[in-house]
């Protein structure tokens, strides 16, 4: 995909949305309708945030930027969506992209970028990135291919990829055959079986146990899963993580652990390949805990 031209990006745009599949044979399941509309709105929101340099959409932002639909057609999810963007004051390098057409162009380019890096990951290639001096562009190298994208696409991709994962699930479950956002006149984002599979990267459980101090702050004794917090100066990056208890351990140990500010946790890391960094911890497979 070519770099986005900084020309007429404030032009109005109407996006045709259609989702087909066997789930719509007798009508439109409400959860698929609301899920599709929510995830697509979220994808556009992340483009808005990436261009505006913000991390969170405020109530005021929503009053200026939203998607408008005249209604849903046929026994599928099908509608025309108008992007509404009014009265936005901007003060950042890429402000000229923050218009209805600009948001759509950046959304499309981000999707092409995500497909490229996820396809590389499926082939065992970790993408590498280099930036222009003014950060207005970056280059992706996947070992066999080099592509150049507009600068905001990198951050937009990181923020929006979870929503493409969510849209992929009904396709992988075969309730939806495909999504298409857009048309021939403005370009489109198409997500079918191939694309849904691209966004699915299998996780791997490492063989070597690790040990660290952390706080267990949530535990479900029926499913043997929970959440823990790791602080500074530990062999794992500070943050909150999910965990799963391995085997038939005494759950009372984990319930009691929540009464302590810290315990020693021995576990295996379950990691997933990540195109934006070398790895991502999906969860910890916990072997045991000690005071």
C-alpha positions as CSV (number, residue, x, y, z in Angstrom):
1,X,0.0,0.0,0.0
2,X,1.3,3.4,-0.9
3,X,2.0,6.1,1.7
4,X,-1.0,8.3,2.5
5,X,-1.2,11.5,0.6
6,X,-1.8,14.5,2.9
7,X,-4.5,15.8,0.5
8,X,-8.3,16.2,1.1
9,X,-8.2,14.0,4.2
10,X,-11.1,16.0,5.6
11,X,-13.4,14.8,2.9
12,X,-16.6,12.9,4.1
13,X,-16.6,9.2,3.8
14,X,-19.3,6.5,4.0
15,X,-18.2,3.0,4.8
16,X,-20.3,0.0,3.7
17,X,-20.2,-2.7,6.4
18,X,-21.2,-6.3,5.6
19,X,-20.8,-9.5,7.5
20,X,-22.0,-12.8,6.1
21,X,-22.3,-16.3,7.5
22,X,-24.5,-19.2,8.5
23,X,-25.4,-17.5,11.8
24,X,-27.7,-15.1,9.9
25,X,-29.8,-17.8,8.3
26,X,-32.8,-17.1,10.5
27,X,-32.1,-13.5,11.5
28,X,-29.4,-11.5,13.1
29,X,-28.0,-12.8,16.5
30,X,-27.9,-9.7,18.7
31,X,-24.5,-10.6,20.2
32,X,-22.9,-10.8,16.7
33,X,-24.5,-7.5,15.7
34,X,-23.4,-5.6,18.8
35,X,-20.0,-7.3,18.8
36,X,-19.3,-6.4,15.2
37,X,-20.4,-2.8,15.5
38,X,-18.5,-2.4,18.8
39,X,-15.2,-3.8,17.4
40,X,-15.4,-1.8,14.2
41,X,-16.1,1.4,16.2
42,X,-13.2,0.5,18.4
43,X,-10.8,0.1,15.4
44,X,-11.8,3.6,14.2
45,X,-11.4,5.0,17.7
46,X,-7.9,3.7,17.9
47,X,-7.1,5.4,14.6
48,X,-8.5,8.6,16.0
49,X,-6.4,8.2,19.1
50,X,-3.2,7.3,17.2
51,X,-3.5,10.4,15.1
52,X,-4.5,12.7,17.9
53,X,-1.7,11.5,20.2
54,X,-4.1,10.5,22.9
55,X,-4.4,7.2,24.9
56,X,-8.1,7.4,25.8
57,X,-11.2,8.7,24.2
58,X,-12.9,11.3,26.3
59,X,-16.6,12.3,26.5
60,X,-15.7,15.5,24.6
61,X,-13.9,13.5,21.9
62,X,-17.0,11.3,21.4
63,X,-19.2,14.4,21.0
64,X,-17.0,15.4,18.0
65,X,-16.1,11.9,16.6
66,X,-18.6,9.1,16.1
67,X,-20.0,6.7,13.5
68,X,-23.6,7.1,12.2
69,X,-25.8,4.4,10.8
70,X,-29.2,4.7,9.1
71,X,-30.1,1.1,10.0
72,X,-29.3,-2.6,9.4
73,X,-30.4,-4.3,6.2
74,X,-31.1,-7.9,5.1
75,X,-30.6,-11.1,7.0
76,X,-26.9,-10.3,7.6
77,X,-25.1,-7.4,9.2
78,X,-25.1,-4.8,6.5
79,X,-25.2,-1.0,6.8
80,X,-23.6,2.2,5.5
81,X,-21.6,3.9,8.2
82,X,-20.9,7.6,8.0
83,X,-17.8,9.0,9.9
84,X,-18.7,12.2,11.7
85,X,-15.8,14.4,12.9
86,X,-16.5,18.0,13.7
87,X,-14.8,20.9,15.6
88,X,-11.6,19.0,16.6
89,X,-8.7,21.3,17.6
90,X,-5.4,19.6,16.9
91,X,-1.8,20.4,17.8
92,X,0.4,17.5,16.7
93,X,2.5,16.6,13.7
94,X,-0.1,14.4,11.9
95,X,-3.1,16.7,12.4
96,X,-3.8,16.8,8.7
97,X,-4.7,13.1,8.8
98,X,-7.4,13.7,11.4
99,X,-10.5,14.0,9.1
100,X,-13.1,11.4,8.1
101,X,-11.2,10.3,5.0
102,X,-7.9,10.5,6.8
103,X,-9.1,8.2,9.6
104,X,-10.3,5.7,7.0
105,X,-7.0,5.9,5.0
106,X,-5.0,5.3,8.2
107,X,-7.3,2.5,9.2
108,X,-6.8,0.7,5.9
109,X,-3.0,1.2,5.9
110,X,-2.8,-0.1,9.5
111,X,-4.7,-3.2,8.5
112,X,-2.2,-3.9,5.7
113,X,0.7,-3.3,8.1
114,X,-0.8,-5.8,10.6
115,X,-1.4,-8.4,8.0
116,X,2.2,-8.1,6.8
117,X,3.8,-8.5,10.3
118,X,1.5,-11.3,11.4
119,X,2.1,-13.2,8.2
120,X,5.9,-12.9,8.9
121,X,5.4,-14.2,12.4
122,X,3.6,-17.3,11.0
123,X,6.7,-17.9,8.9
124,X,8.9,-17.6,12.0
125,X,10.3,-14.2,11.0
126,X,10.4,-11.4,13.7
127,X,9.8,-8.0,12.0
128,X,12.3,-5.3,12.6
129,X,11.6,-1.6,12.3
130,X,13.6,1.6,11.4
131,X,12.3,5.2,11.5
132,X,12.9,8.3,9.4
133,X,14.7,11.2,11.1
134,X,11.4,13.1,11.8
135,X,9.4,9.9,12.7
136,X,7.0,10.6,9.9
137,X,7.6,7.2,8.3
138,X,8.9,3.8,9.3
139,X,10.2,0.8,7.4
140,X,9.2,-2.8,8.2
141,X,11.7,-5.6,7.4
142,X,10.4,-9.1,7.5
143,X,13.5,-10.8,6.2
144,X,12.0,-11.2,2.7
145,X,10.1,-7.9,2.3
146,X,10.5,-4.2,3.1
147,X,7.6,-1.9,3.3
148,X,7.3,1.8,4.3
149,X,4.3,3.2,6.2
150,X,3.2,6.5,7.7
151,X,4.5,7.0,11.2
152,X,1.2,6.9,13.2
153,X,0.4,3.4,11.7
154,X,2.8,1.7,14.2
155,X,1.0,3.0,17.3
156,X,-2.4,2.6,15.7
157,X,-1.5,-1.0,15.0
158,X,-0.5,-1.8,18.6
159,X,-3.7,-0.2,19.9
160,X,-6.1,-1.8,17.4
161,X,-4.8,-5.3,16.9
162,X,-6.9,-6.7,19.8
163,X,-10.1,-5.7,18.0
164,X,-9.0,-7.6,14.9
165,X,-8.4,-10.6,17.2
166,X,-12.0,-10.2,18.5
167,X,-13.5,-10.0,15.0
168,X,-11.5,-13.1,14.0
169,X,-13.1,-15.3,16.6
170,X,-16.6,-15.7,15.0
171,X,-14.8,-16.4,11.7
172,X,-12.7,-19.1,13.3
173,X,-15.9,-20.5,15.0
174,X,-17.6,-20.5,11.5
175,X,-20.6,-18.5,12.6
176,X,-19.4,-15.6,10.4
177,X,-17.8,-16.3,7.0
178,X,-16.4,-12.9,6.4
179,X,-16.5,-9.2,7.1
180,X,-16.0,-6.4,4.6
181,X,-15.7,-2.8,5.6
182,X,-15.7,-0.3,2.7
183,X,-16.2,-0.7,-1.1
184,X,-14.4,-0.3,-4.4
185,X,-14.7,3.5,-4.4
186,X,-12.9,4.1,-1.1
187,X,-11.0,0.8,-0.6
188,X,-11.9,-1.8,1.9
189,X,-10.8,-3.9,4.9
190,X,-11.7,-7.6,4.3
191,X,-11.5,-10.2,7.0
192,X,-12.2,-13.8,6.1
193,X,-10.8,-17.2,7.1
194,X,-7.3,-16.5,5.9
195,X,-7.0,-13.2,7.8
196,X,-8.6,-14.7,10.9
197,X,-6.0,-17.4,10.9
198,X,-3.2,-14.8,10.5
199,X,-4.2,-13.1,13.7
200,X,-4.0,-16.4,15.6
201,X,-0.5,-17.1,16.9
202,X,-0.1,-20.2,19.1
203,X,1.4,-19.8,22.5
204,X,4.3,-21.9,23.9
205,X,5.0,-23.1,27.4
206,X,8.6,-22.9,28.3
207,X,10.4,-25.9,29.9
208,X,12.6,-24.1,32.4
209,X,10.8,-23.0,35.6
210,X,11.4,-19.4,37.0
211,X,10.9,-18.1,40.5
212,X,10.0,-14.6,41.6
213,X,8.2,-12.7,44.4
214,X,4.7,-11.4,43.7
215,X,1.2,-10.7,45.1
216,X,-1.7,-12.9,44.2
217,X,-4.7,-10.6,44.2
218,X,-7.4,-12.7,42.5
219,X,-8.1,-16.5,42.4
220,X,-11.0,-18.6,41.2
221,X,-11.0,-21.8,43.1
222,X,-13.4,-23.5,40.7
223,X,-11.3,-22.9,37.6
224,X,-7.9,-22.7,39.2
225,X,-7.0,-19.4,37.5
226,X,-6.2,-16.0,38.9
227,X,-4.2,-12.8,38.6
228,X,-0.9,-11.7,40.2
229,X,1.2,-8.6,40.4
230,X,4.9,-8.5,40.0
231,X,6.8,-5.4,41.4
232,X,10.2,-3.9,40.6
233,X,13.5,-5.8,40.8
234,X,12.2,-9.2,39.7
235,X,13.3,-11.3,36.8
236,X,9.9,-10.6,35.1
237,X,8.8,-7.1,34.0
238,X,6.7,-5.2,36.5
239,X,2.9,-5.6,35.9
240,X,-0.3,-7.6,36.4
241,X,-0.4,-11.1,34.8
242,X,-2.9,-14.0,34.6
243,X,-1.9,-17.4,35.9
244,X,-3.2,-21.0,35.9
245,X,-2.5,-23.6,38.5
246,X,-0.9,-26.8,37.1
247,X,-2.2,-30.2,38.2
248,X,-4.4,-31.0,41.2
249,X,-2.9,-28.7,43.8
250,X,-4.5,-27.7,47.1
251,X,-6.5,-24.6,46.2
252,X,-6.4,-23.4,49.9
253,X,-2.7,-22.5,49.4
254,X,-3.7,-20.0,46.8
255,X,-6.6,-18.6,48.8
256,X,-4.3,-18.1,51.8
257,X,-1.7,-16.5,49.5
258,X,-4.1,-13.7,48.8
259,X,-3.9,-12.7,52.5
260,X,-0.1,-12.0,52.1
261,X,1.4,-9.0,50.4
262,X,4.0,-11.2,48.7
263,X,4.7,-14.9,48.1
264,X,7.4,-16.8,46.2
265,X,5.9,-18.2,43.0
266,X,7.5,-21.0,41.0
267,X,6.1,-21.3,37.4
268,X,6.5,-21.8,33.7
269,X,6.1,-18.9,31.3
270,X,3.4,-19.3,28.6
271,X,4.5,-16.9,25.9
272,X,3.0,-15.8,22.6
273,X,5.0,-14.5,19.6
274,X,4.5,-10.7,19.3
275,X,5.3,-8.7,16.1
276,X,5.9,-5.5,18.2
277,X,8.4,-7.0,20.6
278,X,10.3,-10.3,21.1
279,X,7.6,-12.0,23.2
280,X,4.5,-11.5,25.2
281,X,3.6,-13.4,28.4
282,X,0.1,-14.9,27.9
283,X,0.0,-16.3,31.5
284,X,2.1,-18.1,34.0
285,X,1.6,-21.9,34.6
286,X,2.1,-22.0,38.3
287,X,3.9,-25.0,39.8
288,X,3.7,-23.9,43.4
289,X,3.8,-21.0,45.9
290,X,5.6,-20.4,49.2
291,X,5.4,-17.7,51.9
